[in-house]
Amino acid sequence: MIETIAKGIIYLALGLMGVAAAWVVFQVLFASPDLLVFAEIAIICAVLAPILCLIGWGLRWVGSPARA
């Protein structure tokens, strides 16, 4: 159960990294003032992604059957 939750958190973190990367591509291709709203979303995603990934890896380590 814990390992499944940990994998979900890790996949969420990877998704957030994808959102941040997509924002960079949009900024490079379509630089306009209208897209400045997405900058805040990308910054939040880029900051949360590694934190969530570490939490997911920690939960996965705690929930691994090898530790039991």
For each residue, the residues with C-beta under 8 A, 3 or more apart:
1: 4 5 63
2: 5 6 59 60 62 63
3: 6 7 59 60 63 64
4: 1 7 8
5: 1 2 8 9 59 63
6: 2 3 9 10 56 57 58 59 60 63
7: 3 4 10 11 56 60
8: 4 5 11 12 56
9: 5 6 12 13 52 53 55 56 59
10: 6 7 13 14 52 53 56 57 60
11: 7 8 14 15
12: 8 9 15 16 52 56
13: 9 10 16 17 48 49 50 51 52 53 56
14: 10 11 17 18 49 53
15: 11 12 18 19
16: 12 13 19 20 45 46 48 49 52
17: 13 14 20 21 45 46 49
18: 14 15 21 22
19: 15 16 22 23 41 42 45
20: 16 17 23 24 42 43 45 46 49
21: 17 18 24 25
22: 18 19 25 26
23: 19 20 26 27 38 39 41 42 45
24: 20 21 27 28 42
25: 21 22 28 29
26: 22 23 29 30 35 38
27: 23 24 30 31 35 38 39
28: 24 25 31
29: 25 26
30: 26 27 35
31: 27 28 35
32: 35
33: 36
34: 37
35: 26 27 30 31 32 38 39
36: 33 39
37: 34 40 41
38: 23 26 27 35 41 42
39: 23 27 35 36 42 43
40: 37 43 44
41: 19 23 37 38 44 45
42: 19 20 23 24 38 39 45 46
43: 20 39 40 46 47
44: 40 41 47 48
45: 16 17 19 20 23 41 42 48 49
46: 16 17 20 42 43 49
47: 43 44 50 51
48: 13 16 44 45 51 52
49: 13 14 16 17 20 45 46 52 53
50: 13 47 53 54
51: 13 47 48 54 55
52: 9 10 12 13 16 48 49 55 56
53: 9 10 13 14 49 50 56 57
54: 50 51 57 58
55: 9 51 52 58 59
56: 6 7 8 9 10 12 13 52 53 59 60
57: 6 10 53 54 60 61
58: 6 54 55 61 62
59: 2 3 5 6 9 55 56 62 63
60: 2 3 6 7 10 56 57 63 64
61: 57 58 64 67
62: 2 58 59 67
63: 1 2 3 5 6 59 60
64: 3 60 61 67
65: 68
66:
67: 61 62 64
68: 65
